[in-house]
Amino acid sequence: MTNTDVLFKPFKLKSLSLPNRIVMAPMTRSKSPDQIPNDQVAAYYRARAAGGTGLILTEGTAPEHRGATNDVNVPHFYGAESLAGWKKVAAGVHAAGGFIMPQLWHQGVIRHPGTGPHPDAPSMSPSGLARKDKKVGVAMSDSDIADVIQGFANSARYAKEIGFDGVELHGAHGYLIDQFFWEHTNQRDDRHGGSLENRSRFAASIAAAVRKATGPDFPILLRFSQWKQQDFTARLAPTPHELEVFLRPMIDAGVDCFHCSTRRFWEPEFEGSDMNLAGWTKKISGLPAVSVGSVSLNLDFISSFTSSAMDFSGLDKLVHMMERGDFDLIAIGRALIANPDWANKVRAGKMEELAAYSPEKLATLV
């Protein structure tokens, strides 16, 4: 049986003293009618904290910008009613011994015009491109950029005011921040386009604004990915040197921890090393890193939609990578949906008791 003690060592993240290294990954649920998190949402997160998860990252939530989301059931992180609901969520997680941060998620051009709670609002995009050579909108103006940055900062400030423990900025998977990162969707010729460093400027500006709004001790995470939902083979940084160029503006702006999204955590990122993206990010940045991707499952997220259920695989590789210091925290997604007490069962060596995850069962799980 694999010794999983490394997963349960405490970890200091900025001002937080996390009880273990296990993080709940953000997962869209669309279960907040009128964008307001209700008692069921509070119970959902509290159950994962009670089950031993040290840090919970919420589902993607809309920052204070009208064009942020295409779904009226995706919660937003502004407005009196929504913030009252989120305050209950945070209180429940804290009562169960966990920590929690909202993930702020602006969909950008992935949001089709005319959808969401504000159908009259235009969709935002650095260059109006959904992917290379697919023009679907117009480029954001300087005032558009300033408005979105302010919206992120406002929602981060609200998070601090109602008792959340930090904030994560969603800069992955082809959404707005990532649309600035990726050269196929960012073809601007101003300070936000061109070089990889310039394409990181939008994210850095958001991080700097969040830092100003929340103060020096509030942890800021940024999630990024090489792959995009528009192109699984995309790579922002094909080499370690380019990864350093990419990361530097965000480090300088005040990001405290990088959440490195990969579809399979065990896959090497660059030739000549078996370190994954989180390992390289930690090595280059000197900052804590979160890894993620099909932990304890035998199929990645995309493949799971063509299979009725998945088996649980061992944790030997994960433990090995964490013990040698590749990354500091590990995010668990689907396995934690199916097993609110995943952490407690793993700690007790009861892997055989873990329930299988399947897309068909997802709607019934609380």
C-alpha positions in Angstrom: 0.0 0.0 0.0 1.3 3.4 -0.9 2.4 5.6 2.0 0.4 8.9 1.3 1.7 10.8 4.3 3.2 13.5 2.0 -0.4 14.5 0.9 -1.3 15.3 4.5 1.6 17.4 5.6 0.6 21.0 6.5 1.5 23.8 4.0 2.0 27.5 4.4 0.5 29.5 1.6 1.1 33.2 2.1 -1.0 33.9 5.2 -2.8 30.6 5.3 -1.8 27.5 7.2 -3.4 24.7 5.2 -3.9 21.4 7.0 -2.8 19.3 4.0 -1.8 19.4 0.3 -5.2 18.5 -1.1 -7.1 21.0 -3.1 -10.6 20.8 -4.6 -10.3 21.7 -8.3 -12.8 24.2 -9.7 -15.6 22.5 -11.6 -18.5 24.2 -13.3 -21.9 23.0 -11.9 -24.6 25.4 -13.1 -26.6 24.9 -10.0 -27.0 28.5 -8.8 -30.4 29.8 -10.2 -30.3 33.5 -11.0 -26.5 33.3 -10.3 -27.1 33.1 -6.5 -25.4 30.3 -4.5 -28.1 28.6 -2.3 -28.1 26.3 0.7 -27.4 23.3 -1.6 -24.3 24.9 -2.9 -23.2 25.6 0.7 -23.8 22.0 1.6 -21.8 20.8 -1.4 -18.7 22.7 -0.4 -19.0 22.0 3.3 -19.2 18.3 2.6 -15.8 18.4 0.8 -14.2 20.3 3.7 -15.7 17.9 6.2 -14.3 15.1 4.0 -10.7 16.3 4.6 -10.0 18.6 1.7 -7.6 21.3 2.9 -8.3 24.0 0.3 -11.4 24.4 -1.8 -11.4 26.3 -5.1 -15.0 27.1 -6.1 -16.5 26.5 -9.4 -15.8 29.3 -11.9 -17.7 32.4 -10.8 -18.4 35.5 -12.8 -16.5 38.6 -11.8 -18.2 42.0 -11.8 -18.6 42.4 -15.6 -21.7 42.1 -17.6 -20.3 40.0 -20.4 -18.5 37.5 -18.2 -20.7 34.4 -18.5 -23.1 32.7 -20.8 -25.1 30.8 -18.1 -27.7 32.3 -15.7 -27.0 29.3 -13.4 -23.3 30.0 -13.0 -22.9 32.0 -9.8 -21.5 35.5 -9.9 -19.3 37.1 -7.3 -21.0 40.5 -6.9 -24.4 41.8 -5.8 -25.9 41.7 -2.3 -27.8 38.4 -2.8 -25.0 36.5 -4.3 -22.5 37.7 -1.8 -24.8 36.8 1.0 -25.0 33.3 -0.4 -21.2 33.1 -0.8 -20.7 34.2 2.8 -22.7 31.2 4.0 -20.6 29.0 1.8 -17.4 30.3 3.3 -18.7 30.0 6.8 -19.7 26.4 6.3 -16.4 25.4 4.9 -14.6 27.1 7.8 -16.8 25.4 10.3 -15.8 22.1 8.8 -12.1 22.9 9.1 -11.3 23.9 5.5 -10.2 26.9 3.6 -11.9 28.3 0.4 -11.2 30.7 -2.5 -13.5 31.7 -5.3 -12.3 31.2 -8.9 -13.0 34.3 -11.0 -13.8 33.2 -14.5 -14.5 35.5 -17.5 -15.4 33.5 -20.6 -14.5 36.2 -23.1 -15.3 35.3 -26.7 -16.3 31.7 -25.7 -19.5 33.4 -24.5 -21.8 33.7 -27.5 -23.4 37.2 -27.8 -27.0 37.2 -26.6 -26.5 34.6 -23.9 -26.3 34.7 -20.1 -27.8 37.1 -17.5 -27.0 40.2 -19.6 -27.7 39.1 -23.2 -27.3 42.7 -24.4 -23.7 42.9 -23.3 -21.0 42.3 -25.9 -18.6 39.4 -25.5 -15.0 40.4 -24.8 -12.0 39.3 -26.8 -8.4 40.6 -27.4 -8.8 40.4 -31.2 -12.3 39.1 -31.9 -10.9 35.6 -32.6 -12.3 32.4 -31.2 -9.3 30.6 -32.7 -6.9 31.3 -35.5 -8.7 32.6 -38.6 -12.1 32.4 -36.9 -13.3 36.0 -36.4 -16.4 36.2 -34.3 -16.2 39.6 -32.6 -14.3 42.8 -32.3 -11.1 43.6 -30.4 -11.5 45.1 -26.9 -10.8 48.8 -26.5 -8.5 50.2 -23.8 -11.6 51.1 -21.8 -13.0 47.6 -22.2 -9.7 46.2 -20.8 -9.8 48.6 -17.9 -13.4 47.7 -17.1 -12.7 44.0 -17.0 -9.6 44.5 -14.9 -11.6 46.6 -12.4 -14.4 43.9 -12.4 -11.8 41.2 -11.3 -10.4 43.6 -8.6 -13.9 44.4 -7.3 -14.9 40.7 -6.9 -11.6 39.8 -5.3 -12.2 42.6 -2.7 -15.7 41.3 -2.1 -14.2 37.9 -1.5 -11.9 39.2 1.2 -14.7 41.3 2.8 -17.0 38.3 3.2 -14.4 36.0 4.7 -12.8 34.0 1.8 -9.2 33.0 2.2 -7.8 34.1 -1.2 -8.8 34.2 -4.8 -7.9 32.3 -8.0 -7.9 33.9 -11.4 -8.9 31.6 -14.3 -6.3 32.1 -17.0 -6.6 28.7 -18.6 -8.5 26.6 -21.2 -9.1 29.3 -23.8 -11.1 31.7 -21.7 -10.6 35.5 -21.7 -7.2 35.8 -19.8 -6.0 32.8 -21.9 -7.2 34.4 -25.1 -4.7 37.2 -24.3 -2.0 34.6 -23.6 -2.5 32.7 -26.9 -1.1 34.1 -30.1 -3.9 32.5 -32.1 -6.5 34.6 -30.4 -4.3 37.6 -29.6 -3.2 39.4 -32.7 -3.1 42.9 -31.2 -0.3 45.3 -32.1 -0.4 47.4 -28.9 1.2 46.8 -25.4 -1.1 43.8 -24.9 -0.1 41.9 -28.0 2.9 40.7 -29.9 5.6 39.1 -27.7 4.8 36.5 -25.1 5.7 38.9 -22.4 3.2 41.5 -23.7 0.5 38.8 -24.0 1.0 38.2 -20.3 0.4 41.8 -19.5 -3.4 41.6 -19.2 -3.2 38.8 -16.6 -0.4 40.8 -14.8 -2.6 43.9 -14.7 -5.5 41.9 -13.2 -3.2 40.4 -10.6 -1.8 43.9 -9.7 -5.3 45.3 -9.4 -6.4 42.4 -7.2 -3.3 42.9 -5.0 -4.1 46.6 -4.7 -7.8 45.9 -3.8 -7.0 43.1 -1.3 -3.8 44.1 0.4 -0.4 42.4 0.8 -1.4 39.2 2.6 -4.4 37.9 0.6 -3.3 34.9 -1.5 -3.6 35.3 -5.3 -3.6 32.1 -7.4 -3.5 32.0 -11.2 -4.5 29.0 -13.1 -3.0 28.6 -16.6 -2.7 25.8 -19.2 -0.8 25.1 -22.3 -3.8 23.4 -23.9 -7.0 25.1 -25.0 -10.5 23.8 -25.4 -10.1 25.1 -29.0 -6.8 23.1 -29.4 -5.6 20.4 -27.1 -2.1 20.6 -28.7 -1.6 24.3 -28.2 1.5 25.4 -26.3 2.1 28.9 -24.9 5.7 28.1 -23.9 7.4 25.3 -25.9 10.6 25.6 -23.8 11.6 26.3 -20.2 13.1 29.7 -21.3 9.8 30.7 -22.9 7.9 29.6 -19.8 10.1 31.9 -17.7 9.3 34.8 -20.0 5.6 34.0 -19.8 5.6 33.8 -16.0 7.8 36.7 -15.1 5.2 39.6 -15.5 2.7 37.7 -13.3 5.3 37.0 -10.7 6.2 40.7 -10.6 2.6 41.7 -10.4 2.0 39.7 -7.2 0.7 36.2 -8.0 1.6 34.0 -5.1 0.9 30.5 -6.5 0.4 29.0 -10.0 -2.2 26.3 -10.6 -0.9 24.5 -13.6 -3.7 22.8 -15.5 -2.8 19.6 -17.3 -5.1 16.8 -18.5 -2.8 14.1 -17.0 -0.5 15.1 -14.1 2.1 12.5 -14.7 3.0 13.6 -18.3 6.4 15.4 -18.7 6.2 18.9 -20.0 9.6 19.3 -21.8 12.0 16.8 -23.4 14.9 15.7 -21.2 13.0 15.8 -17.9 10.1 13.9 -16.3 8.8 17.0 -14.5 5.3 18.1 -15.4 4.2 21.7 -16.0 3.7 22.4 -12.3 7.2 21.1 -11.6 8.8 23.4 -14.1 6.7 26.3 -13.0 7.8 25.9 -9.4 11.5 25.5 -10.5 11.4 28.6 -12.6 9.3 30.9 -10.5 10.4 29.9 -7.0 6.7 30.1 -6.0 4.4 27.3 -4.8 2.7 25.3 -7.5 -0.5 23.3 -7.7 -0.7 20.3 -10.1 -3.8 18.7 -11.4 -5.0 16.1 -13.9 -6.9 12.8 -13.6 -5.6 12.1 -10.1 -6.5 8.5 -9.0 -8.5 8.0 -12.2 -7.6 6.0 -15.2 -9.1 8.3 -17.8 -8.7 12.0 -18.4 -11.6 14.5 -18.4 -12.2 14.5 -22.2 -12.0 10.7 -22.5 -14.4 10.2 -19.6 -17.3 11.4 -21.7 -17.0 8.3 -23.9 -16.9 5.9 -21.0 -19.7 5.0 -18.6 -17.4 4.8 -15.6 -13.8 4.9 -14.5 -11.7 2.7 -12.3 -9.4 4.2 -9.6 -5.7 3.8 -10.1 -3.0 4.0 -7.5 -1.2 7.1 -6.2 2.4 5.9 -6.4 3.4 8.3 -9.1 1.8 11.3 -7.4 3.4 10.5 -4.1 6.8 10.1 -5.8 6.5 13.5 -7.6 5.4 15.3 -4.4 8.1 13.7 -2.2 10.8 14.9 -4.5 9.3 18.4 -4.3 8.0 18.8 -7.9 5.0 20.7 -6.7 3.4 21.6 -3.4 -0.3 21.0 -3.7 -2.5 18.6 -5.8 -5.9 19.5 -7.1 -8.6 16.7 -7.2 -11.6 17.1 -9.5 -13.9 14.3 -10.6 -12.8 11.9 -7.9 -13.8 14.4 -5.3 -17.2 15.0 -6.8 -18.0 11.3 -6.5 -16.3 11.1 -3.1 -16.7 14.1 -0.8 -14.5 12.2 1.7 -11.8 11.3 -0.8 -9.1 12.8 1.4 -10.2 11.0 4.5 -10.5 7.7 2.7 -7.1 8.0 1.1 -5.5 8.9 4.5 -7.1 5.9 6.0 -5.8 3.6 3.2 -9.4 2.8 2.1 -8.9 3.3 -1.7 -11.1 0.3 -2.3 -14.1 2.1 -0.9 -13.9 5.0 -3.3 -17.0 5.3 -5.5 -16.6 5.4 -9.3 -17.2 8.6 -11.1 -19.3 8.7 -14.2 -20.8 11.6 -16.2 -24.2 10.1 -16.0 -24.2 10.2 -12.2 -22.8 13.7 -11.9 -26.2 15.4 -11.9 -27.4 13.4 -8.9 -24.3 13.9 -6.8 -24.3 16.5 -4.0 
